[in-house]
Amino acid sequence: MDLLKLVPTTDTIEVELKHPNTFEPLKNDDGSIMTIVVFAPHSKEYKAAMHEQTNIRLKQMQTKGGRSSTSITAEDLEESGIKMLVKTTKSWNITAGGKKPKLTDDEAKKIYSEVFWIKDQIEEAVLEAEVFT
């Protein structure tokens, strides 16, 4: 067995969005399936985003004047999760508000915050891709 044959061949994962209740694929007005392409956890882009978020948390936990300044809240963690999605989204083919929005950090943050169930679908797809690898 060659170990180099057991490494991923792509740095991205394409997630086909499904209706959160019926699990039917969601389609754009042009008939194409709504998809979001994210960087995989082994990619340099994902690792850079993870390091950035981890460094933020570590700074929050550093000792100041002999006292620990741990003040991380559930809201902080939720915000960190959304930031990770924003930073690790490579592209998308979605319809929101009757149009196909351009992928920007602000637009991604808005979509991921409002359409909360997308995060679960992306995380599930990433987990399945990693298990397969």
Order of alpha helices (4+ residues) and beta strands (2+ residues): beta-beta-alpha-beta-beta-alpha-beta-alpha-alpha
